[in-house]
């Protein structure tokens, strides 16, 4: 028994113009994957709200001196992969007209659209020092410095009350 041929849907492979909206990991991965799969065939517009891509996963180790957060210029990345960078945000999509509107007033046409805008950070615990990535590294380094100075001077912060009310030393090891 032979299988019937499957209809081929029009998609990214047929696109002459692709728009990637986002400036984070997903957008960069989309650009790299697109070029890896299709080579240099379609024109690619990358729409990102900022000029830099901050690789955030290592930012959490930076206050402890264990890593350094890497920052990449999006203009360099997009140019290296034959794409055009538009520093703006996605305002609206007109799918019927295959057109997007950007926050800087530009409109771009597309054959395929990839929306990779990611998640938005928000404060959720009032009074807590929020760590939202590389931008918060200096605040955490300063906090760690204060804690270290307090411990080395033998301050009372090394003792805390247990649930029964007795004072006991605080261990900084897990």
Secondary structure by P-SEA (a helix, b strand, c coil): ccccccccccccccccbbbbccccaaaaaaaaaaaaaccccbbbbbbbccccccccccccccccccbbbbbbcaaaaaaaabbbbbccccccccccccbbbccccbbbbbcbbbbcccbbbbbccccccccccccaaaaaaaaaaaaaaaaaacccccccccccbbbbbbbccc
